[in-house]
Amino acid sequence: MKKFITIIALTVISISGFAQKAAVERTWYNEEKTAKIQIFKATNGMYYGKIVWLKEPNDSKGNPRTDVNNPDEKLRQTPQMGLMILKSFKKTDDKLYEEGTVYDPKSGKTYCAKMTIEGNAIKLKGFICGVSFLGRTSTWTLAE
């Protein structure tokens, strides 16, 4: 009987842990399919995303790609693999995540952003902070 109760308890715990994951907590292709970004919930309750795969992980010299366009010269040697490009998103409903930022390694610029889940896609809108109508939307697709 004790064994049966333990099995039920473990099943309930694993099901409830799975049910608590948000739809955004997956791995996504960027629009160009040149990178995969893993989105996760941090201990502070906000959502972050880091690069976990690159179509071309090395530069023309065979070295791992780095954040060469970072405005902070000291960070230009940071590897792109593992680079945190989504920061501090708050879940405002089941499909909307707002008040975050997105970093574009191609330009070295950071923008305010919001994400909307639409089936197996994310509509990521980056914009100049305070001017949400001046921005660009990129569609990311599920990579899993």
VMD Tcl script that builds the backbone (N, CA, C; Angstrom):
set m [mol new atoms 432]
animate dup $m
set s [atomselect $m all]
$s set {name element resname resid chain x y z} {
  {N N MET 1 A 0.833 -1.197 0.000}
  {CA C MET 1 A 0.000 0.000 0.000}
  {C C MET 1 A 0.874 1.256 0.000}
  {N N LYS 2 A 1.936 1.228 0.808}
  {CA C LYS 2 A 2.839 2.367 0.891}
  {C C LYS 2 A 3.486 2.651 -0.466}
  {N N LYS 3 A 3.859 1.588 -1.155}
  {CA C LYS 3 A 4.478 1.705 -2.474}
  {C C LYS 3 A 3.500 2.341 -3.466}
  {N N PHE 4 A 2.234 1.938 -3.408}
  {CA C PHE 4 A 1.199 2.463 -4.294}
  {C C PHE 4 A 1.006 3.965 -4.068}
  {N N ILE 5 A 0.961 4.399 -2.819}
  {CA C ILE 5 A 0.797 5.820 -2.490}
  {C C ILE 5 A 2.002 6.617 -2.987}
  {N N THR 6 A 3.181 6.060 -2.847}
  {CA C THR 6 A 4.395 6.729 -3.327}
  {C C THR 6 A 4.345 6.910 -4.837}
  {N N ILE 7 A 3.926 5.882 -5.553}
  {CA C ILE 7 A 3.827 5.966 -7.017}
  {C C ILE 7 A 2.817 7.024 -7.422}
  {N N ILE 8 A 1.681 7.066 -6.778}
  {CA C ILE 8 A 0.658 8.081 -7.076}
  {C C ILE 8 A 1.201 9.478 -6.781}
  {N N ALA 9 A 1.858 9.639 -5.659}
  {CA C ALA 9 A 2.414 10.954 -5.292}
  {C C ALA 9 A 3.441 11.421 -6.320}
  {N N LEU 10 A 4.324 10.547 -6.744}
  {CA C LEU 10 A 5.336 10.902 -7.748}
  {C C LEU 10 A 4.691 11.242 -9.086}
  {N N THR 11 A 3.648 10.510 -9.449}
  {CA C THR 11 A 2.935 10.790 -10.699}
  {C C THR 11 A 2.287 12.166 -10.652}
  {N N VAL 12 A 1.635 12.489 -9.551}
  {CA C VAL 12 A 0.987 13.799 -9.398}
  {C C VAL 12 A 2.025 14.910 -9.445}
  {N N ILE 13 A 3.143 14.721 -8.789}
  {CA C ILE 13 A 4.208 15.737 -8.784}
  {C C ILE 13 A 4.743 15.941 -10.195}
  {N N SER 14 A 5.006 14.861 -10.927}
  {CA C SER 14 A 5.557 15.012 -12.276}
  {C C SER 14 A 4.535 15.616 -13.229}
  {N N ILE 15 A 3.268 15.275 -13.098}
  {CA C ILE 15 A 2.233 15.867 -13.950}
  {C C ILE 15 A 2.075 17.345 -13.636}
  {N N SER 16 A 2.059 17.712 -12.357}
  {CA C SER 16 A 1.885 19.124 -12.006}
  {C C SER 16 A 3.094 19.942 -12.431}
  {N N GLY 17 A 4.293 19.364 -12.358}
  {CA C GLY 17 A 5.487 20.065 -12.827}
  {C C GLY 17 A 5.423 20.311 -14.319}
  {N N PHE 18 A 4.917 19.334 -15.075}
  {CA C PHE 18 A 4.796 19.483 -16.523}
  {C C PHE 18 A 3.729 20.512 -16.858}
  {N N ALA 19 A 2.631 20.501 -16.140}
  {CA C ALA 19 A 1.523 21.403 -16.424}
  {C C ALA 19 A 1.897 22.861 -16.151}
  {N N GLN 20 A 2.875 23.098 -15.294}
  {CA C GLN 20 A 3.237 24.454 -14.928}
  {C C GLN 20 A 4.138 25.131 -15.963}
  {N N LYS 21 A 4.703 24.381 -16.887}
  {CA C LYS 21 A 5.561 24.984 -17.907}
  {C C LYS 21 A 4.718 25.835 -18.847}
  {N N ALA 22 A 5.209 27.014 -19.139}
  {CA C ALA 22 A 4.515 27.910 -20.054}
  {C C ALA 22 A 4.776 27.478 -21.500}
  {N N ALA 23 A 3.864 27.842 -22.396}
  {CA C ALA 23 A 3.969 27.475 -23.805}
  {C C ALA 23 A 5.244 27.999 -24.444}
  {N N VAL 24 A 5.783 29.075 -23.930}
  {CA C VAL 24 A 6.974 29.696 -24.505}
  {C C VAL 24 A 8.259 28.963 -24.128}
  {N N GLU 25 A 8.213 28.138 -23.099}
  {CA C GLU 25 A 9.409 27.453 -22.587}
  {C C GLU 25 A 9.777 26.261 -23.469}
  {N N ARG 26 A 10.319 26.580 -24.625}
  {CA C ARG 26 A 10.719 25.582 -25.602}
  {C C ARG 26 A 11.957 26.096 -26.325}
  {N N THR 27 A 12.352 25.397 -27.371}
  {CA C THR 27 A 13.463 25.834 -28.209}
  {C C THR 27 A 12.891 26.247 -29.559}
  {N N TRP 28 A 13.299 27.430 -30.024}
  {CA C TRP 28 A 12.720 28.063 -31.208}
  {C C TRP 28 A 13.790 28.414 -32.232}
  {N N TYR 29 A 13.435 28.286 -33.518}
  {CA C TYR 29 A 14.279 28.802 -34.592}
  {C C TYR 29 A 14.006 30.295 -34.742}
  {N N ASN 30 A 15.062 31.068 -34.971}
  {CA C ASN 30 A 14.835 32.458 -35.345}
  {C C ASN 30 A 14.225 32.469 -36.749}
  {N N GLU 31 A 13.819 33.642 -37.220}
  {CA C GLU 31 A 13.109 33.729 -38.498}
  {C C GLU 31 A 13.929 33.183 -39.667}
  {N N GLU 32 A 15.221 33.423 -39.660}
  {CA C GLU 32 A 16.092 32.979 -40.749}
  {C C GLU 32 A 16.525 31.520 -40.607}
  {N N LYS 33 A 16.181 30.916 -39.501}
  {CA C LYS 33 A 16.581 29.539 -39.161}
  {C C LYS 33 A 18.102 29.382 -39.093}
  {N N THR 34 A 18.780 30.433 -38.668}
  {CA C THR 34 A 20.236 30.386 -38.510}
  {C C THR 34 A 20.635 30.157 -37.057}
  {N N ALA 35 A 19.654 30.176 -36.158}
  {CA C ALA 35 A 19.939 29.963 -34.737}
  {C C ALA 35 A 18.717 29.338 -34.059}
  {N N LYS 36 A 18.997 28.616 -32.976}
  {CA C LYS 36 A 17.939 28.108 -32.100}
  {C C LYS 36 A 18.094 28.829 -30.770}
  {N N ILE 37 A 16.965 29.272 -30.234}
  {CA C ILE 37 A 16.965 29.994 -28.970}
  {C C ILE 37 A 16.108 29.211 -27.980}
  {N N GLN 38 A 16.700 28.894 -26.856}
  {CA C GLN 38 A 15.975 28.188 -25.797}
  {C C GLN 38 A 15.419 29.226 -24.839}
  {N N ILE 39 A 14.102 29.206 -24.654}
  {CA C ILE 39 A 13.453 30.135 -23.735}
  {C C ILE 39 A 13.113 29.381 -22.459}
  {N N PHE 40 A 13.422 29.999 -21.323}
  {CA C PHE 40 A 13.209 29.356 -20.027}
  {C C PHE 40 A 12.747 30.384 -19.001}
  {N N LYS 41 A 12.145 29.860 -17.952}
  {CA C LYS 41 A 11.709 30.694 -16.831}
  {C C LYS 41 A 12.797 30.664 -15.771}
  {N N ALA 42 A 13.260 31.835 -15.378}
  {CA C ALA 42 A 14.308 31.940 -14.360}
  {C C ALA 42 A 13.689 31.929 -12.963}
  {N N THR 43 A 14.537 31.837 -11.965}
  {CA C THR 43 A 14.057 31.791 -10.585}
  {C C THR 43 A 13.343 33.078 -10.173}
  {N N ASN 44 A 13.585 34.176 -10.893}
  {CA C ASN 44 A 12.890 35.432 -10.573}
  {C C ASN 44 A 11.493 35.493 -11.193}
  {N N GLY 45 A 11.075 34.419 -11.881}
  {CA C GLY 45 A 9.738 34.349 -12.466}
  {C C GLY 45 A 9.640 34.958 -13.859}
  {N N MET 46 A 10.733 35.508 -14.361}
  {CA C MET 46 A 10.729 36.105 -15.695}
  {C C MET 46 A 11.317 35.125 -16.708}
  {N N TYR 47 A 11.109 35.430 -17.981}
  {CA C TYR 47 A 11.523 34.544 -19.058}
  {C C TYR 47 A 12.720 35.128 -19.809}
  {N N TYR 48 A 13.652 34.225 -20.143}
  {CA C TYR 48 A 14.892 34.589 -20.804}
  {C C TYR 48 A 15.117 33.629 -21.959}
  {N N GLY 49 A 15.949 34.035 -22.906}
  {CA C GLY 49 A 16.261 33.157 -24.031}
  {C C GLY 49 A 17.723 33.255 -24.410}
  {N N LYS 50 A 18.335 32.097 -24.642}
  {CA C LYS 50 A 19.749 32.071 -25.016}
  {C C LYS 50 A 19.938 31.235 -26.276}
  {N N ILE 51 A 20.972 31.583 -27.029}
  {CA C ILE 51 A 21.305 30.851 -28.243}
  {C C ILE 51 A 21.917 29.506 -27.848}
  {N N VAL 52 A 21.321 28.417 -28.369}
  {CA C VAL 52 A 21.822 27.078 -28.052}
  {C C VAL 52 A 22.317 26.325 -29.286}
  {N N TRP 53 A 22.120 26.911 -30.472}
  {CA C TRP 53 A 22.579 26.287 -31.716}
  {C C TRP 53 A 22.737 27.367 -32.767}
  {N N LEU 54 A 23.788 27.256 -33.558}
  {CA C LEU 54 A 24.022 28.161 -34.681}
  {C C LEU 54 A 24.259 27.346 -35.938}
  {N N LYS 55 A 23.645 27.745 -37.035}
  {CA C LYS 55 A 23.854 27.059 -38.317}
  {C C LYS 55 A 25.318 27.139 -38.718}
  {N N GLU 56 A 25.932 28.298 -38.464}
  {CA C GLU 56 A 27.356 28.493 -38.728}
  {C C GLU 56 A 28.025 28.925 -37.421}
  {N N PRO 57 A 28.417 27.951 -36.603}
  {CA C PRO 57 A 28.959 28.283 -35.281}
  {C C PRO 57 A 30.360 28.894 -35.311}
  {N N ASN 58 A 31.066 28.731 -36.436}
  {CA C ASN 58 A 32.433 29.241 -36.526}
  {C C ASN 58 A 32.538 30.337 -37.581}
  {N N ASP 59 A 33.495 31.238 -37.378}
  {CA C ASP 59 A 33.742 32.301 -38.354}
  {C C ASP 59 A 34.601 31.764 -39.495}
  {N N SER 60 A 34.992 32.634 -40.412}
  {CA C SER 60 A 35.762 32.211 -41.596}
  {C C SER 60 A 37.137 31.637 -41.243}
  {N N LYS 61 A 37.635 31.936 -40.035}
  {CA C LYS 61 A 38.936 31.415 -39.604}
  {C C LYS 61 A 38.802 30.109 -38.819}
  {N N GLY 62 A 37.549 29.645 -38.647}
  {CA C GLY 62 A 37.333 28.402 -37.918}
  {C C GLY 62 A 37.174 28.587 -36.416}
  {N N ASN 63 A 37.162 29.840 -35.947}
  {CA C ASN 63 A 36.989 30.124 -34.515}
  {C C ASN 63 A 35.509 30.263 -34.182}
  {N N PRO 64 A 35.138 29.916 -32.946}
  {CA C PRO 64 A 33.737 30.105 -32.557}
  {C C PRO 64 A 33.315 31.574 -32.733}
  {N N ARG 65 A 32.102 31.782 -33.268}
  {CA C ARG 65 A 31.575 33.136 -33.464}
  {C C ARG 65 A 31.445 33.842 -32.112}
  {N N THR 66 A 31.800 35.113 -32.118}
  {CA C THR 66 A 31.697 35.924 -30.905}
  {C C THR 66 A 30.782 37.112 -31.169}
  {N N ASP 67 A 30.489 37.837 -30.138}
  {CA C ASP 67 A 29.575 38.980 -30.173}
  {C C ASP 67 A 30.324 40.232 -30.647}
  {N N VAL 68 A 30.836 40.196 -31.882}
  {CA C VAL 68 A 31.733 41.237 -32.408}
  {C C VAL 68 A 31.094 42.618 -32.513}
  {N N ASN 69 A 29.774 42.699 -32.564}
  {CA C ASN 69 A 29.095 43.992 -32.700}
  {C C ASN 69 A 28.608 44.572 -31.380}
  {N N ASN 70 A 28.975 43.946 -30.278}
  {CA C ASN 70 A 28.544 44.445 -28.971}
  {C C ASN 70 A 29.083 45.859 -28.767}
  {N N PRO 71 A 28.233 46.797 -28.313}
  {CA C PRO 71 A 28.704 48.157 -28.095}
  {C C PRO 71 A 29.751 48.266 -26.978}
  {N N ASP 72 A 29.759 47.284 -26.071}
  {CA C ASP 72 A 30.753 47.241 -25.005}
  {C C ASP 72 A 31.959 46.444 -25.514}
  {N N GLU 73 A 33.038 47.127 -25.776}
  {CA C GLU 73 A 34.235 46.504 -26.352}
  {C C GLU 73 A 34.697 45.280 -25.557}
  {N N LYS 74 A 34.532 45.311 -24.240}
  {CA C LYS 74 A 34.977 44.204 -23.389}
  {C C LYS 74 A 34.170 42.929 -23.630}
  {N N LEU 75 A 32.969 43.066 -24.195}
  {CA C LEU 75 A 32.101 41.901 -24.405}
  {C C LEU 75 A 32.175 41.340 -25.818}
  {N N ARG 76 A 32.981 41.912 -26.652}
  {CA C ARG 76 A 33.049 41.480 -28.057}
  {C C ARG 76 A 33.654 40.097 -28.246}
  {N N GLN 77 A 34.333 39.584 -27.243}
  {CA C GLN 77 A 34.904 38.235 -27.321}
  {C C GLN 77 A 33.968 37.184 -26.710}
  {N N THR 78 A 32.789 37.598 -26.265}
  {CA C THR 78 A 31.815 36.664 -25.701}
  {C C THR 78 A 31.301 35.750 -26.810}
  {N N PRO 79 A 31.340 34.434 -26.599}
  {CA C PRO 79 A 30.827 33.514 -27.625}
  {C C PRO 79 A 29.337 33.748 -27.881}
  {N N GLN 80 A 28.930 33.637 -29.142}
  {CA C GLN 80 A 27.504 33.745 -29.462}
  {C C GLN 80 A 26.739 32.535 -28.922}
  {N N MET 81 A 27.387 31.379 -28.907}
  {CA C MET 81 A 26.743 30.192 -28.341}
  {C C MET 81 A 26.558 30.421 -26.844}
  {N N GLY 82 A 25.329 30.347 -26.390}
  {CA C GLY 82 A 25.026 30.598 -24.992}
  {C C GLY 82 A 24.695 32.054 -24.702}
  {N N LEU 83 A 24.766 32.909 -25.712}
  {CA C LEU 83 A 24.500 34.338 -25.529}
  {C C LEU 83 A 23.030 34.561 -25.183}
  {N N MET 84 A 22.786 35.307 -24.121}
  {CA C MET 84 A 21.437 35.625 -23.681}
  {C C MET 84 A 20.914 36.773 -24.545}
  {N N ILE 85 A 19.911 36.490 -25.383}
  {CA C ILE 85 A 19.394 37.539 -26.258}
  {C C ILE 85 A 17.994 38.015 -25.870}
  {N N LEU 86 A 17.289 37.241 -25.052}
  {CA C LEU 86 A 15.986 37.662 -24.527}
  {C C LEU 86 A 16.120 37.805 -23.027}
  {N N LYS 87 A 15.636 38.927 -22.495}
  {CA C LYS 87 A 15.763 39.149 -21.055}
  {C C LYS 87 A 14.501 39.746 -20.449}
  {N N SER 88 A 14.186 39.256 -19.265}
  {CA C SER 88 A 13.205 39.865 -18.353}
  {C C SER 88 A 11.792 40.008 -18.902}
  {N N PHE 89 A 11.292 38.992 -19.600}
  {CA C PHE 89 A 9.914 39.031 -20.084}
  {C C PHE 89 A 8.967 38.604 -18.969}
  {N N LYS 90 A 7.854 39.313 -18.861}
  {CA C LYS 90 A 6.815 38.979 -17.889}
  {C C LYS 90 A 5.632 38.372 -18.628}
  {N N LYS 91 A 5.128 37.277 -18.085}
  {CA C LYS 91 A 3.948 36.637 -18.666}
  {C C LYS 91 A 2.730 37.438 -18.235}
  {N N THR 92 A 1.981 37.974 -19.219}
  {CA C THR 92 A 0.802 38.762 -18.878}
  {C C THR 92 A -0.487 37.999 -19.125}
  {N N ASP 93 A -0.459 36.988 -19.974}
  {CA C ASP 93 A -1.528 36.004 -20.101}
  {C C ASP 93 A -0.950 34.758 -20.769}
  {N N ASP 94 A -1.785 33.788 -21.103}
  {CA C ASP 94 A -1.278 32.517 -21.626}
  {C C ASP 94 A -0.442 32.651 -22.891}
  {N N LYS 95 A -0.678 33.685 -23.678}
  {CA C LYS 95 A 0.013 33.795 -24.960}
  {C C LYS 95 A 0.825 35.073 -25.114}
  {N N LEU 96 A 0.891 35.901 -24.092}
  {CA C LEU 96 A 1.561 37.193 -24.215}
  {C C LEU 96 A 2.622 37.376 -23.131}
  {N N TYR 97 A 3.807 37.794 -23.574}
  {CA C TYR 97 A 4.950 38.045 -22.694}
  {C C TYR 97 A 5.460 39.445 -23.037}
  {N N GLU 98 A 5.542 40.318 -22.031}
  {CA C GLU 98 A 5.862 41.717 -22.296}
  {C C GLU 98 A 6.957 42.238 -21.372}
  {N N GLU 99 A 7.321 43.487 -21.606}
  {CA C GLU 99 A 8.271 44.242 -20.783}
  {C C GLU 99 A 9.675 43.657 -20.776}
  {N N GLY 100 A 10.014 42.900 -21.831}
  {CA C GLY 100 A 11.347 42.335 -21.933}
  {C C GLY 100 A 12.197 43.093 -22.931}
  {N N THR 101 A 13.398 42.572 -23.151}
  {CA C THR 101 A 14.278 43.147 -24.158}
  {C C THR 101 A 14.810 42.038 -25.058}
  {N N VAL 102 A 15.140 42.423 -26.282}
  {CA C VAL 102 A 15.768 41.504 -27.228}
  {C C VAL 102 A 17.056 42.158 -27.704}
  {N N TYR 103 A 18.126 41.365 -27.696}
  {CA C TYR 103 A 19.428 41.824 -28.162}
  {C C TYR 103 A 19.664 41.240 -29.545}
  {N N ASP 104 A 20.047 42.086 -30.487}
  {CA C ASP 104 A 20.339 41.654 -31.851}
  {C C ASP 104 A 21.845 41.592 -32.041}
  {N N PRO 105 A 22.436 40.385 -32.055}
  {CA C PRO 105 A 23.888 40.280 -32.201}
  {C C PRO 105 A 24.397 40.791 -33.555}
  {N N LYS 106 A 23.530 40.848 -34.568}
  {CA C LYS 106 A 23.954 41.336 -35.883}
  {C C LYS 106 A 24.256 42.836 -35.853}
  {N N SER 107 A 23.482 43.570 -35.046}
  {CA C SER 107 A 23.673 45.023 -34.983}
  {C C SER 107 A 24.307 45.477 -33.671}
  {N N GLY 108 A 24.249 44.635 -32.651}
  {CA C GLY 108 A 24.755 45.020 -31.338}
  {C C GLY 108 A 23.781 45.900 -30.573}
  {N N LYS 109 A 22.535 45.946 -31.029}
  {CA C LYS 109 A 21.536 46.819 -30.391}
  {C C LYS 109 A 20.544 46.005 -29.562}
  {N N THR 110 A 20.050 46.645 -28.511}
  {CA C THR 110 A 19.039 46.053 -27.646}
  {C C THR 110 A 17.759 46.857 -27.785}
  {N N TYR 111 A 16.639 46.144 -27.899}
  {CA C TYR 111 A 15.335 46.776 -28.075}
  {C C TYR 111 A 14.365 46.278 -27.008}
  {N N CYS 112 A 13.385 47.096 -26.682}
  {CA C CYS 112 A 12.272 46.623 -25.874}
  {C C CYS 112 A 11.502 45.640 -26.748}
  {N N ALA 113 A 10.789 44.705 -26.111}
  {CA C ALA 113 A 10.135 43.680 -26.919}
  {C C ALA 113 A 8.947 43.069 -26.194}
  {N N LYS 114 A 8.113 42.431 -27.011}
  {CA C LYS 114 A 7.031 41.597 -26.487}
  {C C LYS 114 A 6.913 40.382 -27.379}
  {N N MET 115 A 6.446 39.278 -26.818}
  {CA C MET 115 A 6.283 38.027 -27.555}
  {C C MET 115 A 4.835 37.567 -27.450}
  {N N THR 116 A 4.299 37.111 -28.569}
  {CA C THR 116 A 2.963 36.546 -28.606}
  {C C THR 116 A 3.066 35.138 -29.180}
  {N N ILE 117 A 2.501 34.169 -28.472}
  {CA C ILE 117 A 2.495 32.778 -28.932}
  {C C ILE 117 A 1.302 32.600 -29.859}
  {N N GLU 118 A 1.558 32.059 -31.049}
  {CA C GLU 118 A 0.501 31.755 -32.013}
  {C C GLU 118 A 0.719 30.339 -32.518}
  {N N GLY 119 A 0.136 29.359 -31.842}
  {CA C GLY 119 A 0.319 27.952 -32.208}
  {C C GLY 119 A 1.760 27.529 -32.000}
  {N N ASN 120 A 2.433 27.090 -33.082}
  {CA C ASN 120 A 3.830 26.675 -33.008}
  {C C ASN 120 A 4.769 27.785 -33.454}
  {N N ALA 121 A 4.360 29.020 -33.206}
  {CA C ALA 121 A 5.184 30.171 -33.595}
  {C C ALA 121 A 5.141 31.239 -32.510}
  {N N ILE 122 A 6.180 32.063 -32.511}
  {CA C ILE 122 A 6.241 33.243 -31.655}
  {C C ILE 122 A 6.337 34.451 -32.570}
  {N N LYS 123 A 5.506 35.437 -32.310}
  {CA C LYS 123 A 5.642 36.736 -32.969}
  {C C LYS 123 A 6.419 37.603 -31.980}
  {N N LEU 124 A 7.665 37.888 -32.315}
  {CA C LEU 124 A 8.535 38.690 -31.455}
  {C C LEU 124 A 8.608 40.096 -32.039}
  {N N LYS 125 A 8.088 41.061 -31.308}
  {CA C LYS 125 A 8.129 42.446 -31.775}
  {C C LYS 125 A 9.173 43.206 -30.975}
  {N N GLY 126 A 10.184 43.681 -31.685}
  {CA C GLY 126 A 11.202 44.525 -31.077}
  {C C GLY 126 A 10.946 45.967 -31.476}
  {N N PHE 127 A 11.146 46.891 -30.536}
  {CA C PHE 127 A 10.863 48.291 -30.821}
  {C C PHE 127 A 11.717 49.197 -29.955}
  {N N ILE 128 A 11.821 50.444 -30.379}
  {CA C ILE 128 A 12.527 51.445 -29.589}
  {C C ILE 128 A 11.711 51.671 -28.323}
  {N N CYS 129 A 12.350 51.564 -27.189}
  {CA C CYS 129 A 11.643 51.672 -25.912}
  {C C CYS 129 A 10.825 52.960 -25.851}
  {N N GLY 130 A 9.578 52.813 -25.460}
  {CA C GLY 130 A 8.672 53.952 -25.352}
  {C C GLY 130 A 7.970 54.302 -26.647}
  {N N VAL 131 A 8.367 53.675 -27.746}
  {CA C VAL 131 A 7.767 53.978 -29.050}
  {C C VAL 131 A 7.402 52.650 -29.723}
  {N N SER 132 A 6.419 51.949 -29.180}
  {CA C SER 132 A 6.123 50.587 -29.631}
  {C C SER 132 A 5.626 50.521 -31.074}
  {N N PHE 133 A 5.115 51.616 -31.614}
  {CA C PHE 133 A 4.642 51.565 -32.992}
  {C C PHE 133 A 5.804 51.617 -33.995}
  {N N LEU 134 A 7.014 51.988 -33.528}
  {CA C LEU 134 A 8.210 51.958 -34.373}
  {C C LEU 134 A 8.992 50.693 -34.050}
  {N N GLY 135 A 8.715 49.656 -34.792}
  {CA C GLY 135 A 9.407 48.405 -34.512}
  {C C GLY 135 A 9.261 47.426 -35.645}
  {N N ARG 136 A 9.736 46.211 -35.386}
  {CA C ARG 136 A 9.706 45.156 -36.388}
  {C C ARG 136 A 9.299 43.859 -35.705}
  {N N THR 137 A 8.485 43.083 -36.396}
  {CA C THR 137 A 8.049 41.794 -35.871}
  {C C THR 137 A 8.745 40.677 -36.642}
  {N N SER 138 A 9.246 39.720 -35.891}
  {CA C SER 138 A 9.929 38.558 -36.445}
  {C C SER 138 A 9.156 37.329 -35.989}
  {N N THR 139 A 9.007 36.355 -36.875}
  {CA C THR 139 A 8.290 35.120 -36.529}
  {C C THR 139 A 9.293 34.000 -36.282}
  {N N TRP 140 A 9.248 33.454 -35.082}
  {CA C TRP 140 A 10.093 32.321 -34.727}
  {C C TRP 140 A 9.233 31.067 -34.741}
  {N N THR 141 A 9.803 29.941 -35.152}
  {CA C THR 141 A 9.059 28.704 -35.218}
  {C C THR 141 A 9.658 27.658 -34.277}
  {N N LEU 142 A 8.820 26.754 -33.876}
  {CA C LEU 142 A 9.216 25.720 -32.937}
  {C C LEU 142 A 10.291 24.830 -33.549}
  {N N ALA 143 A 11.345 24.589 -32.808}
  {CA C ALA 143 A 12.470 23.788 -33.302}
  {C C ALA 143 A 12.462 22.385 -32.741}
  {N N GLU 144 A 11.645 22.111 -31.764}
  {CA C GLU 144 A 11.643 20.794 -31.105}
  {C C GLU 144 A 10.892 19.769 -31.920}
}
mol reanalyze $m
mol bondsrecalc $m
mol representation Tube
mol addrep $m
